Structures are given as C-alpha cells and as structure tokens.
Amino acid sequence: MIEFFADSLVNGFLQSSMMGKGIVLVQLAGSVVMFAVIIGKVKELSHVGRLSRRVSRDVMTGRDVLEYYLARHPSSHTAIENIYHETCERAFKLLSPDARSGLAHGQGQQGAALTRNEVELVKSHCEHILDEEELRIEHGMGLIATVVALAPMLGLLGTVWGVLDAFADMGAAGSATIATMAPAISSALVTTVVGLLIAIPGVCAFNRLSATVRGLTADMEGFADDLVGRITLEFQA
C-alpha cells in the first residue's frame, strides 16, 4: 500500500510540468526547514522547562529574595533565570552603597530599602524582561505556522495550474479521452497531496508546541509576579 502510494507520487511528479515540479521542490525544501525547527524547538522547550523548574525552586526556597542572586550561581540562561537575575540586578543597583555592601558580605538586609517609585521601576523592568523572554521562547513558531499554511496553498496552486494546462492541451488536440487526460490530472494532483502530507503533521506539531509555550509562559508570568511581590515585601520602605 505504502509502496504503491509512493510510486504514484513519484510517477506523478516525473510526469508533471516544470511548474508542478518547482512547486513540489519548494514544498519539500520548506518541509525540511519546518521539521528541523520543530525538532530544535522540542529539545529547547524541554531543556528550558526542566532548568526553569529547578531555578524557580531554588529561588523560592531561599531565605530572602536576593540569596540566589548573591550566591552567583553559574547561569544556564534559561527564561526564568534571566528574569530573576535581571530583576534582582536592577533592584540591587537601586539600593544605597551601604546596603549593597552589607548584602554582599552576608550582613542581612538592615537598612536595605526601596521607595515606592523604585519598586515600580523594578516591576517595570521585570515586565520588560518577561516580554523579551516570551518572544525568545516563541521564536521559530511563526516559521512553522507559515510552512503549514503555505504548503497546501502552493499545492492547490500547482493543481489548478496543472488542470489548466491539461484543458489547454485538450483544446489544442480537439478531443479528449480518459487515457490522455488521466495522466495529466494525476500529475496535477501531486502538489496538493504533497502539501497535505506536509501540513498535517506540521499542524499537530505546532499545536503541541504552542501548548508547551503557553505553559512555560504562564510559569514565567507567575514567577515574575512572585518575584516582584517578594521584592516589594522585603525591601519597600
């Protein structure tokens, strides 16, 4: 069954016009790029999710909000860690020199305080970093969606073009039979079949990745809210 289907596609491709062959080659090139991006995103999101959970646990179980930051752990550059370090860096620099020195030397948070406006500045900076990390996590999803949308549309274009050529040949010949029309119609349908074969798994992968991205985004937003809340609670004068 599979061999027959594959042979039909190959034969239809070989019998198609240059336009049809060109469209199929463009579809295949797009599918290679799409599946490469899908594999990369699966690995990236799995890695980001695992490390983000670890960092979130370490940060939230510390004595105070800056403990993990001041320990200067090696950075894994995950989304949540970037949000945490950038936000804490902003808050730390807004403290007075004496307060920064005391915190750096483990003398506690005595005298370390932020005004309401400074807390708002830290919150604004955290939201900005959050937006950047969300865009970074979503990077590549647009390319997958583009290939999924264009593959069947290009297939439809190739099919319509092939049928148009077939009717033009029929009109030039002055007659038509099944024996002469069937190969032309068959080859014209190849581009649509190829487009659907690319789009169907692409849609499944895109929906699965989108759900993972939404989950990570929700975790990041919750972490950012908790982080700003702890900074406000511990440092607001």
C-alpha positions, 0 to 999 in steps of 0.5 A: 500500500505504502509502496504503491502510494509512493510510486504514484507520487513519484510517477506523478511528479516525473510526469508533471510540468516544470511548474508542478515540479518547482512547486513540489521542490519548494514544498519539500525544501520548506518541509525540511526547514519546518521539521528541523525547527520543530525538532530544535524547538522540542529539545529547547522547550524541554531543556528550558522547562526542566532548568526553569523548574529547578531555578524557580525552586531554588529561588523560592526556597531561599531565605530572602529574595536576593540569596540566589542572586548573591550566591552567583550561581553559574547561569544556564540562561534559561527564561526564568533565570534571566528574569530573576537575575535581571530583576534582582540586578536592577533592584540591587543597583537601586539600593544605597552603597551601604546596603549593597555592601552589607548584602554582599558580605552576608550582613542581612538586609538592615537598612536595605530599602526601596521607595515606592517609585523604585519598586515600580521601576523594578516591576517595570523592568521585570515586565520588560524582561518577561516580554523579551523572554516570551518572544525568545521562547516563541521564536521559530513558531511563526516559521512553522505556522507559515510552512503549514499554511503555505504548503497546501496553498502552493499545492492547490496552486500547482493543481489548478495550474496543472488542470489548466494546462491539461484543458489547454492541451485538450483544446489544442488536440480537439478531443479528449479521452480518459487515457490522455487526460488521466495522466495529466490530472494525476500529475496535477494532483501531486502538489496538493497531496504533497502539501497535505502530507506536509501540513498535517503533521506540521499542524499537530506539531505546532499545536503541541508546541504552542501548548508547551509555550503557553505553559512555560509562559504562564510559569514565567508570568507567575514567577515574575509576579512572585518575584516582584511581590517578594521584592516589594515585601522585603525591601519597600520602605 
